[in-house]
Amino acid sequence: INKPVTFLSDCVGPEVEAATADPEDGSVILLENVRFYAEEEGKGVDAEGNKVKATPEAIADFRASLAKTADIYVCDAFGTAHRGHSSMVGEGFPVRASGFLVAKELDAFGKVLNDPSRPVLAILGGAKVSDKILLIENLLDKVDKMIIGGGMAFTFQKVLKDMAIGGSLYDEAGAKIVPEIMAKAEAKGVEIVLPVDFVTSSEFGEGGEISTATLEAGIPDGMMGLDCGPETIKLNTATIQSAKTIIWNGPMGVFEMESFAAGTKTMMDEIVKVTEQGATTVIGGGDTATACKVYNTEDKVSHVSTGGGASLELLEGKVLPGIAALSEKTAEKVPASVAMFATTGETLDKLQITDVDVKGKRVFIRVDFNVPFDKQDPTKITNLARVEGALPTIQYCLDNGAKSVVLASHLGRPNGNKMPEKFSLAPVAKALEGLINKPVTFLSDCVGPEVEAATADPEDGSVILLENVRFYAEEEGKGVDAEGNKVKAT
């Protein structure tokens, strides 16, 4: 953002509240990792490794301190929108709006789920059928075709064709669900596309004996399927070419290894091609988003989601707590594509940041700065994509005269314990300063009197980053105490 970012070494408390109370106009302030507190997730682990839970009173105090850092709450952390954590629900803020990143995610998923161009194709990978049952069942109500690949395919083919699968993944619990899935697909008129040949190996890795197998011949003992074969690639390519809307969640094979990447790579190439031809293509988070990064296709498809679990739950038809907590607005202002995806069909009549007058206000933005760090250098961030994703919302607030921008995030899983040596957001503050070209004030806590004082009257235009909200069990409602015991926040 080409402006200074103030980094606060905490996310709550007196110092944070003081630093954010009356900042300079246009300030950008980054709080320390919200997951330094068990009050963020409601649970954590204490110094002795015991699981602890934050008390309801502690959670309430934590949330109250966060609320003192700003006047307006903005949720721009789609990656954790499926978590009802303290910093995700904006409790205590009179106005709670979505940022541009969250609005973009909802708009993208809304278009493909509510009013898509047909035919609609869902592509699903992953290891276990039982893990994807809600996803499959919800999408069967919305799509015309469904490609099922990855580890799940072996369970399907073993049940449906009595295929020998050798040492390939097999989901015993999921196997019981396969007949129900196929029955629903038939009733809904959905074509299920399964692999017909496979790339196999004698071990999970590049060093084993690599071969191929067909559906009819099966996979012999001592071998395991790690990718789909050439005939399946042809089948998948033809299926993709027939679609106008595509939702992809889960790779086709172990694409991280070159020998087993062809199924995923060729699928990615074909999806890029149909996108260029006018198809709408949405990539779910997690491994599929990683594949986009590996193959440099993030800007060659319609949308790549920043949320793994959040996008999955959205596709499953669940209401996301971080979205449900936003303030309501009149339905006529909501684009038809932006909607809740629950089976009830509720519309998402929620505020967006552009609906809010931020001039002269302290704006609290719950962001997702859960960035990866270098294993050799724990202070070096290896990927700033999550931070960069929040920049449009931060910049909008500053450009429109916000008194201060207070940023709250989690980082890792400190389980409700203050662990600044491992999970502090301090390095993020420095990175953010470089991106916005403005000082970022970092507070060493995220709640409490000091945080409240620091955020009460900050300088105009201040940017304040609170410390990890997951340092408190009150954030998630649970945590782990010093002895390693699980605890619940009251």
N, C-alpha and C positions, 0 to 999 in steps of 0.2 A: 504493500500500500504506500510505499515511499514516504513514510513518516514515522517518527519515534513511537515505540511501544513500551509502556511502563509495565514491568513484570513484578507482581507481588509474590512474596515467598510463602503465602498462605492463601486459602480461598474463603475463609470465614474468620470471624473474630474482630476485636477492637481495631487492630491496625488496618485490616482490610476495609472495615467500615469507615474508618477515618480517611483512608486514602481515596475512597470512592465517593465520599460524602459531598465534596464540592470541588471536583476536578476542573482543570481549564477546559474551555470549550474545544471540542474536537479531539479530546484525549482518547487514546486507545490503551486500555489496561488489560493485561493478561493475568488471571489468577492462577495460583498453583493448583496442581492436580486434585480434583474434587474427590478422587478415590483414595486419597490419603486418610480419609475419614470413613469409619464403618457406617456412619450416618448417611452416607451417599447411597450405598446399596442396601443398608439395613443390617449388614453382617460384615464380618471380617475375621482376621486372625491376630491374636495378641503377640507380644514380644516372644513368648515361649512357644508359639505355634499353635495355641489352642484357638478353636473357633469361638467367636463371640457374636452376640447380636446386640444391635443398638436399641436402646429403650425408646418407646414412643415419645417420651419427653425430650430425649436427646435429639431425636429426629426432628421434632417440632422446632427446637432451638436452632438446629443446623439450618433448617429451611428458612426460619425467620431471619437469621443472619444473612443468608444469601439474598433474601428479599430486600435487605437494607442497602445493598450495593447499587441499586438502580431503580428507575421508575417504570421501565418497560421491559418485559421479558420477551426474548426472541429465541425460538428453538430452531437451530440450524444444524443439529446433530442427528441426521436421519439414521446413521449407523447404530444409534442406541435408542431410537424412538420406540422400539418394542420393549424397552425396560421402564418400569414405573419408578425409577430412581429419583432421589430427592431433587437433583438439579434438572431433571427432565420434566417435572410436572409444573414448575413455576409457581408453587404455592406461595401465597402472600403478595404476588404481583397483581395489581388491578387490571393490567392489560398484558395478555399473552398472545404473541403472534408468531407465525412461521417466518423463517428467513427465506431467501431465494433458493438455497440449496434444497430445503425440504419441499418448498412449493414446486420446484422442478421435478423432484422425485415423484411427488403425488400426481403431478400432471402427466408425467410419462407413463406411470402405471395405470392411471385412470383411462388414458386413451386406449391402451391395449386391452383393458379388462371390461370397460363399460360400453364403448362404441367403436369397436375395431373394424378395419377393413377386412373382409373375409376372402379366402379361407384363413383361419387362425391356426397357427402351429405352436405347440408347446414342446420344448426339447428338455428332457429331464435326465440328469445323470446323478451320480452319488452312489454310496455303498449299500444302504439299507432301504428296502421298501417300507419297512415300519416307520422309518424316520420321515418318509415323504408321503405317507398315506393322506394326511390332510391336504397337502399340496395337490396330489393327484386327483383326489375326489373333488376339490373345489374347481380345478381347471377343467375337469371333464364336463362341467356345466357351461364352460365358456369357449372351448376350442373345437376345431373340426378334425384335427389330427394331432397325434402325440407320439414323438419319438422317445423311447425309453432306452437309455444306454448306460454306460458305466457299470459299476459293480451290480447295480440292481438287475441288469439284464439277465445275469446268470440265474438268479432266483426265478425270474419269470419263465425262462426257457426250460429250466429243470421241472417246474410245475406243469407247464403247458405242453411241452414236447418230450418230457422225460429225458432230457439231454444230460449226458455225462459231462460234468463240469470240472473234474479233477480237483485241484486245490484252489479253485477260484472262489471268490466271495460267495457265501450263501447265507441268506437271512431266514432262519427257521421261523421266527415269528412273522416275518413278512410273507413267507410262503403261504400262510393260512389266509392272507388277505388277497392274494393274486386272483383267485376265482371271482371274488366280489368286484374287484376293479374291472376285470374283463366283462363281467355281466353289466355293470353300469355303462361301460364304454359302448357296448352293443346297444343297450337301451337308448343311449343318447346319440347314437350314430357316429361315434368318434372312432376314427381309424387309428389303431395302435400299431406303431412300426417298431419292430424289435430287430436286433442284429442277427445276421445269418452266418457270419464267419468271424474269426477272432485271430488276433496275434497273441501267441502264448510264450511262456518262458518257464524254465525249470526253477527259477528263483525270482524273488521280487527285487529286481535290479538289472543293470546292464550286463552283469557278468555271467548270466545263466545261458543255457541253450535256448535259442529263440526259434520258434516254429509257427505254424498256422494250424487252425482247426476249423471245421465246418459244423454247422448245426446238426447235420445228419450223422457225421462220424463222432462228434463229441470231443471233449478234451480229456486226454488220458491221465491216469493217476501220475503224480509227480510233476504235472504241468499246471500252470494257472493262466487264465485269460487276463491280459493287462491292457488290451486295446481292441477295437473292432477291426475287421479285415477289409480287404479291397471291395468285395461285393457289397458289404454293408455300407461302405463309403459311397458307392454308386447309388444305393437305395436312399441313403440320407440326403444326398445331393439332389436327387429328383424330388424328394419330398419338400425340401427347402425351396426349390425353384417354383413349386406350386403355391406357395404361401404369400399372402399380402401382409400378414402381421405375424411376428415371431417373438416368443418369450423363451429365453434360454436360461436354464438354471442347472449347472452341473456339467463337467467335462465328460467326454466319451471314453477316455482312458487315462493312463498315468502320463499326462502330457509333459510333466517335469523331466521325464527321461526320453531322450530322442527316439529310442527304438519303439516307444509306445505313444508317440505324439501325433501320428498321422490322422487318426480319427478326429481328434479335436482341432488340429491345424486345418485340415481340409474343410471341416465344418465352418470354422471361422472365416476362411477364404470365401466360401459360398455365401455366408451371411453378409459379408461386406459387399459382395457382388449384387445380391438382391436389394440391399439397402441403396446402392447406387441406382438401381432400377426403380426405386420408389417404394419399396416395402418398409414398414415400420418395424424396427428391431430393438428389443429391450433385453439387455444382459443383466441377469441377477448378480448380486454381490458374491463375495467369497471367491472360490476357486475359478469360477468363470470370469470374473472381473480380473483376476490375476492372469488368466490366459490372454485377455485383451491387452494387458500391459506387456506380457512377454512377446506377443506378436505385433505390438504397436498398432492396435486397431481401435484404441479408445475413442478416437475422433472419426472413425469410419463406420460406426453404427449409430442408430438413432439415440440410444441412451445406455450408459453403463452405470448401474446403481452403485452408490457408495456404501450401501448397507447389505451385509450378508444375512444375518438373522432377521433384520427388519424387513428386507425385501421378501424373504421367505415367508414370514408371517403375514405380510400384506397379500402375497399370492395365495396363502392358505385361507384368506378371507377373514383374518382376525383384525380387531380394532387395536391400533397401536396406542399405548398409554400416553406417549409423548405427544401424539397428535390429538388424542381425545381431550387432553388437558388445555388445549388452546382456547382462547376466547371465541365465543360465537359471533357470527356476523349475519347480516340478512342474506337469505338464500339467493336472491336475484343477483347478487354481486359475485357469486361463485361460478366459475366456468364449469360447464357441464362435465368436462373431463376430470375435474377434481372432485373425487367422491370417496366416501368410506367404501371399503370393499367387503364389508361383512355381509353375510347372507341376508341380513335384514334390509340391505339396500339403503341404509341411512346416508344422507348427503353430508359432506364435510363442510358445514357452514362455519368455517373457522377463519379468523383474521389472518391476513398476511401482513408483512412488515410495511408494505406500501399502503395499507389501509390506516396506518397509525401516524399521527403527527408526533415526530420524535424531537422536534426543535426545542432545545432547552431542557430536555429530559435525560435522565440517566437510564441507559438501556442495558438490560441484562440479557446476554446472549448465551444460551446453552449450546456449546459447540462440541464437536467430536475431534479432539486433538490426541486421540489414542494412536500416536505415531510409532513406527518401528525405529529402534536404535541399533547401531552397530554393535555386534557382539564383543569386539575387541575394544571399542571406545564407547562406553555407555553414555557419553555426552553428545555423540554424533548421531543426528537424525538421518536415516537413510532414505526416507520417502516423505515428502511434505504435502502429498496430495490432499490429505484431510484438512490441513491448515489452509491450503490454497482454495479449497472448496468453500470455506467460510468467508473469504475475502469480499465477495460482492455484498453480502449483508453488512459486514463491518463498514465497508466503504460507503454504502448507502446511508447508514446512520450518521456517519461523519459528514458526508456531503450535505445532509439535510439538517445540520445544526444540532445534533445530539450533544448534550452537555458532556456525557461520558459514555463509553462503551465498556461494560464489565463482562469479561469472558470467563465462563466456568466450564470445566471439562473433567473427565476422568482420564486416567492413564494406567493401563495394566490392571492387576487385581491385588491391591495391597490388603484386601479383606478387612477394611476398617481400621487399619493401623497406619500411623505416620511413618513412612519409609522414604524420606526425601533422597536418600542415597541411591535409590533404585527407581522410584516412581514420581519424582518431582517434575513439574512442568516448567521449571526454570529454563532448560535449554530451548523449549518451545518459544518462550518470550523473546529470546535473542533471535531466533529464526523469523519470528513474526515481525520484529522490528525491521529486518532486512526486506521483508515482503511489502510492508506498508510504508516504509521510509519515515517512520515516526516512532518516538519513544513509547515503550510499553512498560507500564508499572507492574511489577510482579509482587503479589502479596504472598507471604509464607503461610497463609491459612486461607480457608474459604468461608468460615463463619466465625462469629464471636465479636466482642466489643471492638477489638482493634480493626477488624475488617469493616465493621459497620462505620467506625469513625473515618476510616480511609476512603470509604465510598460515599459518605454522607454529603460532602460538598467539594467534589474534586474540581480541578481546573477544567475550564471549557475545552472540549475536544480530547479529553483524556482517554487513553486505552489502558484498561486494568485487567490483568490476568490473575485470577484466583488460583490458589494451590488446589491440588487434586481433591475433588469432592469425595472420592472413595477412600480417603483417609479416615472417613467417619462411617461407622456402621449404619448411621441414620440415613445415608444416601440410598442404600439398597434395602434397609430394614433389617439387615442381619450382617454378621461378620464372624471373626474368629478372635478369641482373646489371647492374652500373652501365653496361656498354657496350651493353646491349640484347640480349645473347646469352642464349639459353635455357640454363638450368642445371637439373641434377637434384640433389635432396638425396640424400646417401649413406645 
